[in-house]
Amino acid sequence: MRIDRWLCAARIYKSRSLATQACAGGRVKINGQAVRPSHLVRVGDRVEASAPRGPVVLDVKAIAEKRVSPALARALYDDHSPPPPPRDERPRGLGRPTKADRRALSRLRGL
């Protein structure tokens, strides 16, 4: 099965066109090599992709021809992705940040 179709069926990307653009842009690798959208994916392959939710590392367990529900999509792969980075948000309920708080956040973000 084509990698762009599998990425869409496994719900890594929202649409096949987004998966195709990611493959064409070199953001999808199979077993360490950048691949084109037409590259065939097989059970046992290791897929590394830069998805909208962050970097993902997946081992292919099954193939699905069409987009499936989220529960079934999780059964298509073993997820070895790194944990997401911590969020640099203020706790809820503290109100509007002061000028000093805004400057501190800007320094933290590197802006």
Buried (B, 14 or more C-beta within 10 A) or exposed (E): EBBBBBBBBBBBBEEBEBBBBBBBEEBBBBEEEBBEBEBEBEEEBBBBBBBEEEEBBBEBEEBBEEBBEEEBBBEBBEEEBEEEEEEEEEEEEEEEEEEEEEEEBEEEEEE
